[in-house]
């Protein structure tokens, strides 16, 4: 019988921006997205080659991160903060 071993995920660094009302255009430019209005809400359309629609949307208060593979992802603040911390 094989003996199980414990493994720890390798840490990696990502770049991320918190979407706010006053930085939407700068964040959109950074992630090659665009600021759009949908149903009266202003948000960022983020290119996502891993989804069928090719776009995901980031609302104020969410994080956009660039993965180690170079793709952009949208995370809720709660999920992002539970996984990442600022590198010092």
Phi and psi restraints in degrees (range 20) as a CNS / XPLOR table:
assign (resid 1 and name C) (resid 2 and name N)
       (resid 2 and name CA) (resid 2 and name C) 1.0 -75.9 20.0 2
assign (resid 2 and name N) (resid 2 and name CA)
       (resid 2 and name C) (resid 3 and name N) 1.0 145.2 20.0 2
assign (resid 2 and name C) (resid 3 and name N)
       (resid 3 and name CA) (resid 3 and name C) 1.0 -95.3 20.0 2
assign (resid 3 and name N) (resid 3 and name CA)
       (resid 3 and name C) (resid 4 and name N) 1.0 121.8 20.0 2
assign (resid 3 and name C) (resid 4 and name N)
       (resid 4 and name CA) (resid 4 and name C) 1.0 -64.1 20.0 2
assign (resid 4 and name N) (resid 4 and name CA)
       (resid 4 and name C) (resid 5 and name N) 1.0 146.3 20.0 2
assign (resid 4 and name C) (resid 5 and name N)
       (resid 5 and name CA) (resid 5 and name C) 1.0 -120.2 20.0 2
assign (resid 5 and name N) (resid 5 and name CA)
       (resid 5 and name C) (resid 6 and name N) 1.0 154.9 20.0 2
assign (resid 5 and name C) (resid 6 and name N)
       (resid 6 and name CA) (resid 6 and name C) 1.0 -91.6 20.0 2
assign (resid 6 and name N) (resid 6 and name CA)
       (resid 6 and name C) (resid 7 and name N) 1.0 140.0 20.0 2
assign (resid 6 and name C) (resid 7 and name N)
       (resid 7 and name CA) (resid 7 and name C) 1.0 -126.3 20.0 2
assign (resid 7 and name N) (resid 7 and name CA)
       (resid 7 and name C) (resid 8 and name N) 1.0 149.4 20.0 2
assign (resid 7 and name C) (resid 8 and name N)
       (resid 8 and name CA) (resid 8 and name C) 1.0 -121.7 20.0 2
assign (resid 8 and name N) (resid 8 and name CA)
       (resid 8 and name C) (resid 9 and name N) 1.0 135.0 20.0 2
assign (resid 8 and name C) (resid 9 and name N)
       (resid 9 and name CA) (resid 9 and name C) 1.0 -63.0 20.0 2
assign (resid 9 and name N) (resid 9 and name CA)
       (resid 9 and name C) (resid 10 and name N) 1.0 140.0 20.0 2
assign (resid 9 and name C) (resid 10 and name N)
       (resid 10 and name CA) (resid 10 and name C) 1.0 -70.7 20.0 2
assign (resid 10 and name N) (resid 10 and name CA)
       (resid 10 and name C) (resid 11 and name N) 1.0 133.7 20.0 2
assign (resid 10 and name C) (resid 11 and name N)
       (resid 11 and name CA) (resid 11 and name C) 1.0 -73.5 20.0 2
assign (resid 11 and name N) (resid 11 and name CA)
       (resid 11 and name C) (resid 12 and name N) 1.0 149.4 20.0 2
assign (resid 11 and name C) (resid 12 and name N)
       (resid 12 and name CA) (resid 12 and name C) 1.0 -144.4 20.0 2
assign (resid 12 and name N) (resid 12 and name CA)
       (resid 12 and name C) (resid 13 and name N) 1.0 158.5 20.0 2
assign (resid 12 and name C) (resid 13 and name N)
       (resid 13 and name CA) (resid 13 and name C) 1.0 -103.9 20.0 2
assign (resid 13 and name N) (resid 13 and name CA)
       (resid 13 and name C) (resid 14 and name N) 1.0 138.8 20.0 2
assign (resid 13 and name C) (resid 14 and name N)
       (resid 14 and name CA) (resid 14 and name C) 1.0 -125.2 20.0 2
assign (resid 14 and name N) (resid 14 and name CA)
       (resid 14 and name C) (resid 15 and name N) 1.0 158.2 20.0 2
assign (resid 14 and name C) (resid 15 and name N)
       (resid 15 and name CA) (resid 15 and name C) 1.0 -99.6 20.0 2
assign (resid 15 and name N) (resid 15 and name CA)
       (resid 15 and name C) (resid 16 and name N) 1.0 141.0 20.0 2
assign (resid 15 and name C) (resid 16 and name N)
       (resid 16 and name CA) (resid 16 and name C) 1.0 -149.0 20.0 2
assign (resid 16 and name N) (resid 16 and name CA)
       (resid 16 and name C) (resid 17 and name N) 1.0 155.0 20.0 2
assign (resid 16 and name C) (resid 17 and name N)
       (resid 17 and name CA) (resid 17 and name C) 1.0 -133.0 20.0 2
assign (resid 17 and name N) (resid 17 and name CA)
       (resid 17 and name C) (resid 18 and name N) 1.0 138.2 20.0 2
assign (resid 17 and name C) (resid 18 and name N)
       (resid 18 and name CA) (resid 18 and name C) 1.0 -86.7 20.0 2
assign (resid 18 and name N) (resid 18 and name CA)
       (resid 18 and name C) (resid 19 and name N) 1.0 126.9 20.0 2
assign (resid 18 and name C) (resid 19 and name N)
       (resid 19 and name CA) (resid 19 and name C) 1.0 -78.1 20.0 2
assign (resid 19 and name N) (resid 19 and name CA)
       (resid 19 and name C) (resid 20 and name N) 1.0 127.3 20.0 2
assign (resid 19 and name C) (resid 20 and name N)
       (resid 20 and name CA) (resid 20 and name C) 1.0 -134.4 20.0 2
assign (resid 20 and name N) (resid 20 and name CA)
       (resid 20 and name C) (resid 21 and name N) 1.0 164.1 20.0 2
assign (resid 20 and name C) (resid 21 and name N)
       (resid 21 and name CA) (resid 21 and name C) 1.0 -59.1 20.0 2
assign (resid 21 and name N) (resid 21 and name CA)
       (resid 21 and name C) (resid 22 and name N) 1.0 -36.7 20.0 2
assign (resid 21 and name C) (resid 22 and name N)
       (resid 22 and name CA) (resid 22 and name C) 1.0 -88.3 20.0 2
assign (resid 22 and name N) (resid 22 and name CA)
       (resid 22 and name C) (resid 23 and name N) 1.0 0.9 20.0 2
assign (resid 22 and name C) (resid 23 and name N)
       (resid 23 and name CA) (resid 23 and name C) 1.0 -128.7 20.0 2
assign (resid 23 and name N) (resid 23 and name CA)
       (resid 23 and name C) (resid 24 and name N) 1.0 11.3 20.0 2
assign (resid 23 and name C) (resid 24 and name N)
       (resid 24 and name CA) (resid 24 and name C) 1.0 -57.3 20.0 2
assign (resid 24 and name N) (resid 24 and name CA)
       (resid 24 and name C) (resid 25 and name N) 1.0 -44.8 20.0 2
assign (resid 24 and name C) (resid 25 and name N)
       (resid 25 and name CA) (resid 25 and name C) 1.0 -66.6 20.0 2
assign (resid 25 and name N) (resid 25 and name CA)
       (resid 25 and name C) (resid 26 and name N) 1.0 -41.4 20.0 2
assign (resid 25 and name C) (resid 26 and name N)
       (resid 26 and name CA) (resid 26 and name C) 1.0 -64.2 20.0 2
assign (resid 26 and name N) (resid 26 and name CA)
       (resid 26 and name C) (resid 27 and name N) 1.0 -41.2 20.0 2
assign (resid 26 and name C) (resid 27 and name N)
       (resid 27 and name CA) (resid 27 and name C) 1.0 -67.5 20.0 2
assign (resid 27 and name N) (resid 27 and name CA)
       (resid 27 and name C) (resid 28 and name N) 1.0 -41.7 20.0 2
assign (resid 27 and name C) (resid 28 and name N)
       (resid 28 and name CA) (resid 28 and name C) 1.0 -60.8 20.0 2
assign (resid 28 and name N) (resid 28 and name CA)
       (resid 28 and name C) (resid 29 and name N) 1.0 -41.9 20.0 2
assign (resid 28 and name C) (resid 29 and name N)
       (resid 29 and name CA) (resid 29 and name C) 1.0 -62.8 20.0 2
assign (resid 29 and name N) (resid 29 and name CA)
       (resid 29 and name C) (resid 30 and name N) 1.0 -41.7 20.0 2
assign (resid 29 and name C) (resid 30 and name N)
       (resid 30 and name CA) (resid 30 and name C) 1.0 -61.3 20.0 2
assign (resid 30 and name N) (resid 30 and name CA)
       (resid 30 and name C) (resid 31 and name N) 1.0 -41.0 20.0 2
assign (resid 30 and name C) (resid 31 and name N)
       (resid 31 and name CA) (resid 31 and name C) 1.0 -97.5 20.0 2
assign (resid 31 and name N) (resid 31 and name CA)
       (resid 31 and name C) (resid 32 and name N) 1.0 12.9 20.0 2
assign (resid 31 and name C) (resid 32 and name N)
       (resid 32 and name CA) (resid 32 and name C) 1.0 60.9 20.0 2
assign (resid 32 and name N) (resid 32 and name CA)
       (resid 32 and name C) (resid 33 and name N) 1.0 30.7 20.0 2
assign (resid 32 and name C) (resid 33 and name N)
       (resid 33 and name CA) (resid 33 and name C) 1.0 -103.9 20.0 2
assign (resid 33 and name N) (resid 33 and name CA)
       (resid 33 and name C) (resid 34 and name N) 1.0 -160.0 20.0 2
assign (resid 33 and name C) (resid 34 and name N)
       (resid 34 and name CA) (resid 34 and name C) 1.0 -150.7 20.0 2
assign (resid 34 and name N) (resid 34 and name CA)
       (resid 34 and name C) (resid 35 and name N) 1.0 150.2 20.0 2
assign (resid 34 and name C) (resid 35 and name N)
       (resid 35 and name CA) (resid 35 and name C) 1.0 -82.7 20.0 2
assign (resid 35 and name N) (resid 35 and name CA)
       (resid 35 and name C) (resid 36 and name N) 1.0 127.3 20.0 2
assign (resid 35 and name C) (resid 36 and name N)
       (resid 36 and name CA) (resid 36 and name C) 1.0 -132.9 20.0 2
assign (resid 36 and name N) (resid 36 and name CA)
       (resid 36 and name C) (resid 37 and name N) 1.0 160.4 20.0 2
assign (resid 36 and name C) (resid 37 and name N)
       (resid 37 and name CA) (resid 37 and name C) 1.0 -115.6 20.0 2
assign (resid 37 and name N) (resid 37 and name CA)
       (resid 37 and name C) (resid 38 and name N) 1.0 125.0 20.0 2
assign (resid 37 and name C) (resid 38 and name N)
       (resid 38 and name CA) (resid 38 and name C) 1.0 -130.3 20.0 2
assign (resid 38 and name N) (resid 38 and name CA)
       (resid 38 and name C) (resid 39 and name N) 1.0 123.1 20.0 2
assign (resid 38 and name C) (resid 39 and name N)
       (resid 39 and name CA) (resid 39 and name C) 1.0 51.2 20.0 2
assign (resid 39 and name N) (resid 39 and name CA)
       (resid 39 and name C) (resid 40 and name N) 1.0 41.2 20.0 2
assign (resid 39 and name C) (resid 40 and name N)
       (resid 40 and name CA) (resid 40 and name C) 1.0 80.3 20.0 2
assign (resid 40 and name N) (resid 40 and name CA)
       (resid 40 and name C) (resid 41 and name N) 1.0 0.6 20.0 2
assign (resid 40 and name C) (resid 41 and name N)
       (resid 41 and name CA) (resid 41 and name C) 1.0 -107.0 20.0 2
assign (resid 41 and name N) (resid 41 and name CA)
       (resid 41 and name C) (resid 42 and name N) 1.0 136.2 20.0 2
assign (resid 41 and name C) (resid 42 and name N)
       (resid 42 and name CA) (resid 42 and name C) 1.0 -91.4 20.0 2
assign (resid 42 and name N) (resid 42 and name CA)
       (resid 42 and name C) (resid 43 and name N) 1.0 128.5 20.0 2
assign (resid 42 and name C) (resid 43 and name N)
       (resid 43 and name CA) (resid 43 and name C) 1.0 -149.2 20.0 2
assign (resid 43 and name N) (resid 43 and name CA)
       (resid 43 and name C) (resid 44 and name N) 1.0 176.9 20.0 2
assign (resid 43 and name C) (resid 44 and name N)
       (resid 44 and name CA) (resid 44 and name C) 1.0 -109.3 20.0 2
assign (resid 44 and name N) (resid 44 and name CA)
       (resid 44 and name C) (resid 45 and name N) 1.0 127.1 20.0 2
assign (resid 44 and name C) (resid 45 and name N)
       (resid 45 and name CA) (resid 45 and name C) 1.0 -85.8 20.0 2
assign (resid 45 and name N) (resid 45 and name CA)
       (resid 45 and name C) (resid 46 and name N) 1.0 119.2 20.0 2
assign (resid 45 and name C) (resid 46 and name N)
       (resid 46 and name CA) (resid 46 and name C) 1.0 -109.5 20.0 2
assign (resid 46 and name N) (resid 46 and name CA)
       (resid 46 and name C) (resid 47 and name N) 1.0 126.4 20.0 2
assign (resid 46 and name C) (resid 47 and name N)
       (resid 47 and name CA) (resid 47 and name C) 1.0 -64.2 20.0 2
assign (resid 47 and name N) (resid 47 and name CA)
       (resid 47 and name C) (resid 48 and name N) 1.0 135.3 20.0 2
assign (resid 47 and name C) (resid 48 and name N)
       (resid 48 and name CA) (resid 48 and name C) 1.0 -142.3 20.0 2
assign (resid 48 and name N) (resid 48 and name CA)
       (resid 48 and name C) (resid 49 and name N) 1.0 92.6 20.0 2
assign (resid 48 and name C) (resid 49 and name N)
       (resid 49 and name CA) (resid 49 and name C) 1.0 -67.5 20.0 2
assign (resid 49 and name N) (resid 49 and name CA)
       (resid 49 and name C) (resid 50 and name N) 1.0 -8.5 20.0 2
assign (resid 49 and name C) (resid 50 and name N)
       (resid 50 and name CA) (resid 50 and name C) 1.0 -90.8 20.0 2
assign (resid 50 and name N) (resid 50 and name CA)
       (resid 50 and name C) (resid 51 and name N) 1.0 -2.0 20.0 2
assign (resid 50 and name C) (resid 51 and name N)
       (resid 51 and name CA) (resid 51 and name C) 1.0 -111.9 20.0 2
assign (resid 51 and name N) (resid 51 and name CA)
       (resid 51 and name C) (resid 52 and name N) 1.0 155.6 20.0 2
assign (resid 51 and name C) (resid 52 and name N)
       (resid 52 and name CA) (resid 52 and name C) 1.0 -62.3 20.0 2
assign (resid 52 and name N) (resid 52 and name CA)
       (resid 52 and name C) (resid 53 and name N) 1.0 -40.7 20.0 2
assign (resid 52 and name C) (resid 53 and name N)
       (resid 53 and name CA) (resid 53 and name C) 1.0 -73.8 20.0 2
assign (resid 53 and name N) (resid 53 and name CA)
       (resid 53 and name C) (resid 54 and name N) 1.0 -16.6 20.0 2
assign (resid 53 and name C) (resid 54 and name N)
       (resid 54 and name CA) (resid 54 and name C) 1.0 72.0 20.0 2
assign (resid 54 and name N) (resid 54 and name CA)
       (resid 54 and name C) (resid 55 and name N) 1.0 0.3 20.0 2
assign (resid 54 and name C) (resid 55 and name N)
       (resid 55 and name CA) (resid 55 and name C) 1.0 -139.4 20.0 2
assign (resid 55 and name N) (resid 55 and name CA)
       (resid 55 and name C) (resid 56 and name N) 1.0 143.5 20.0 2
assign (resid 55 and name C) (resid 56 and name N)
       (resid 56 and name CA) (resid 56 and name C) 1.0 -125.9 20.0 2
assign (resid 56 and name N) (resid 56 and name CA)
       (resid 56 and name C) (resid 57 and name N) 1.0 161.0 20.0 2
assign (resid 56 and name C) (resid 57 and name N)
       (resid 57 and name CA) (resid 57 and name C) 1.0 -118.9 20.0 2
assign (resid 57 and name N) (resid 57 and name CA)
       (resid 57 and name C) (resid 58 and name N) 1.0 136.8 20.0 2
assign (resid 57 and name C) (resid 58 and name N)
       (resid 58 and name CA) (resid 58 and name C) 1.0 -113.8 20.0 2
assign (resid 58 and name N) (resid 58 and name CA)
       (resid 58 and name C) (resid 59 and name N) 1.0 128.3 20.0 2
assign (resid 58 and name C) (resid 59 and name N)
       (resid 59 and name CA) (resid 59 and name C) 1.0 -97.9 20.0 2
assign (resid 59 and name N) (resid 59 and name CA)
       (resid 59 and name C) (resid 60 and name N) 1.0 163.2 20.0 2
assign (resid 59 and name C) (resid 60 and name N)
       (resid 60 and name CA) (resid 60 and name C) 1.0 -55.5 20.0 2
assign (resid 60 and name N) (resid 60 and name CA)
       (resid 60 and name C) (resid 61 and name N) 1.0 134.2 20.0 2
assign (resid 60 and name C) (resid 61 and name N)
       (resid 61 and name CA) (resid 61 and name C) 1.0 96.8 20.0 2
assign (resid 61 and name N) (resid 61 and name CA)
       (resid 61 and name C) (resid 62 and name N) 1.0 -8.6 20.0 2
assign (resid 61 and name C) (resid 62 and name N)
       (resid 62 and name CA) (resid 62 and name C) 1.0 -99.6 20.0 2
assign (resid 62 and name N) (resid 62 and name CA)
       (resid 62 and name C) (resid 63 and name N) 1.0 163.4 20.0 2
assign (resid 62 and name C) (resid 63 and name N)
       (resid 63 and name CA) (resid 63 and name C) 1.0 -106.9 20.0 2
assign (resid 63 and name N) (resid 63 and name CA)
       (resid 63 and name C) (resid 64 and name N) 1.0 142.6 20.0 2
assign (resid 63 and name C) (resid 64 and name N)
       (resid 64 and name CA) (resid 64 and name C) 1.0 -111.8 20.0 2
assign (resid 64 and name N) (resid 64 and name CA)
       (resid 64 and name C) (resid 65 and name N) 1.0 127.5 20.0 2
assign (resid 64 and name C) (resid 65 and name N)
       (resid 65 and name CA) (resid 65 and name C) 1.0 -125.8 20.0 2
assign (resid 65 and name N) (resid 65 and name CA)
       (resid 65 and name C) (resid 66 and name N) 1.0 152.6 20.0 2
assign (resid 65 and name C) (resid 66 and name N)
       (resid 66 and name CA) (resid 66 and name C) 1.0 -100.2 20.0 2
assign (resid 66 and name N) (resid 66 and name CA)
       (resid 66 and name C) (resid 67 and name N) 1.0 118.8 20.0 2
assign (resid 66 and name C) (resid 67 and name N)
       (resid 67 and name CA) (resid 67 and name C) 1.0 -72.0 20.0 2
assign (resid 67 and name N) (resid 67 and name CA)
       (resid 67 and name C) (resid 68 and name N) 1.0 164.4 20.0 2
assign (resid 67 and name C) (resid 68 and name N)
       (resid 68 and name CA) (resid 68 and name C) 1.0 -57.6 20.0 2
assign (resid 68 and name N) (resid 68 and name CA)
       (resid 68 and name C) (resid 69 and name N) 1.0 -24.7 20.0 2
assign (resid 68 and name C) (resid 69 and name N)
       (resid 69 and name CA) (resid 69 and name C) 1.0 -84.1 20.0 2
assign (resid 69 and name N) (resid 69 and name CA)
       (resid 69 and name C) (resid 70 and name N) 1.0 -3.6 20.0 2
assign (resid 69 and name C) (resid 70 and name N)
       (resid 70 and name CA) (resid 70 and name C) 1.0 96.0 20.0 2
assign (resid 70 and name N) (resid 70 and name CA)
       (resid 70 and name C) (resid 71 and name N) 1.0 -0.8 20.0 2
assign (resid 70 and name C) (resid 71 and name N)
       (resid 71 and name CA) (resid 71 and name C) 1.0 -85.2 20.0 2
assign (resid 71 and name N) (resid 71 and name CA)
       (resid 71 and name C) (resid 72 and name N) 1.0 150.7 20.0 2
assign (resid 71 and name C) (resid 72 and name N)
       (resid 72 and name CA) (resid 72 and name C) 1.0 -95.3 20.0 2
assign (resid 72 and name N) (resid 72 and name CA)
       (resid 72 and name C) (resid 73 and name N) 1.0 140.3 20.0 2
assign (resid 72 and name C) (resid 73 and name N)
       (resid 73 and name CA) (resid 73 and name C) 1.0 -131.9 20.0 2
assign (resid 73 and name N) (resid 73 and name CA)
       (resid 73 and name C) (resid 74 and name N) 1.0 149.6 20.0 2
assign (resid 73 and name C) (resid 74 and name N)
       (resid 74 and name CA) (resid 74 and name C) 1.0 -108.5 20.0 2
assign (resid 74 and name N) (resid 74 and name CA)
       (resid 74 and name C) (resid 75 and name N) 1.0 129.3 20.0 2
assign (resid 74 and name C) (resid 75 and name N)
       (resid 75 and name CA) (resid 75 and name C) 1.0 -125.8 20.0 2
assign (resid 75 and name N) (resid 75 and name CA)
       (resid 75 and name C) (resid 76 and name N) 1.0 143.9 20.0 2
assign (resid 75 and name C) (resid 76 and name N)
       (resid 76 and name CA) (resid 76 and name C) 1.0 -67.8 20.0 2
assign (resid 76 and name N) (resid 76 and name CA)
       (resid 76 and name C) (resid 77 and name N) 1.0 156.6 20.0 2
assign (resid 76 and name C) (resid 77 and name N)
       (resid 77 and name CA) (resid 77 and name C) 1.0 -59.6 20.0 2
assign (resid 77 and name N) (resid 77 and name CA)
       (resid 77 and name C) (resid 78 and name N) 1.0 -41.6 20.0 2
assign (resid 77 and name C) (resid 78 and name N)
       (resid 78 and name CA) (resid 78 and name C) 1.0 -63.2 20.0 2
assign (resid 78 and name N) (resid 78 and name CA)
       (resid 78 and name C) (resid 79 and name N) 1.0 -47.5 20.0 2
assign (resid 78 and name C) (resid 79 and name N)
       (resid 79 and name CA) (resid 79 and name C) 1.0 -64.7 20.0 2
assign (resid 79 and name N) (resid 79 and name CA)
       (resid 79 and name C) (resid 80 and name N) 1.0 -42.8 20.0 2
assign (resid 79 and name C) (resid 80 and name N)
       (resid 80 and name CA) (resid 80 and name C) 1.0 -62.1 20.0 2
assign (resid 80 and name N) (resid 80 and name CA)
       (resid 80 and name C) (resid 81 and name N) 1.0 -48.5 20.0 2
assign (resid 80 and name C) (resid 81 and name N)
       (resid 81 and name CA) (resid 81 and name C) 1.0 -67.3 20.0 2
assign (resid 81 and name N) (resid 81 and name CA)
       (resid 81 and name C) (resid 82 and name N) 1.0 -26.1 20.0 2
assign (resid 81 and name C) (resid 82 and name N)
       (resid 82 and name CA) (resid 82 and name C) 1.0 -76.2 20.0 2
assign (resid 82 and name N) (resid 82 and name CA)
       (resid 82 and name C) (resid 83 and name N) 1.0 -19.3 20.0 2
assign (resid 82 and name C) (resid 83 and name N)
       (resid 83 and name CA) (resid 83 and name C) 1.0 -105.6 20.0 2
assign (resid 83 and name N) (resid 83 and name CA)
       (resid 83 and name C) (resid 84 and name N) 1.0 -33.0 20.0 2
assign (resid 83 and name C) (resid 84 and name N)
       (resid 84 and name CA) (resid 84 and name C) 1.0 -123.2 20.0 2
assign (resid 84 and name N) (resid 84 and name CA)
       (resid 84 and name C) (resid 85 and name N) 1.0 154.2 20.0 2
assign (resid 84 and name C) (resid 85 and name N)
       (resid 85 and name CA) (resid 85 and name C) 1.0 -138.5 20.0 2
assign (resid 85 and name N) (resid 85 and name CA)
       (resid 85 and name C) (resid 86 and name N) 1.0 159.1 20.0 2
assign (resid 85 and name C) (resid 86 and name N)
       (resid 86 and name CA) (resid 86 and name C) 1.0 -66.1 20.0 2
assign (resid 86 and name N) (resid 86 and name CA)
       (resid 86 and name C) (resid 87 and name N) 1.0 131.7 20.0 2
assign (resid 86 and name C) (resid 87 and name N)
       (resid 87 and name CA) (resid 87 and name C) 1.0 -75.7 20.0 2
assign (resid 87 and name N) (resid 87 and name CA)
       (resid 87 and name C) (resid 88 and name N) 1.0 130.2 20.0 2
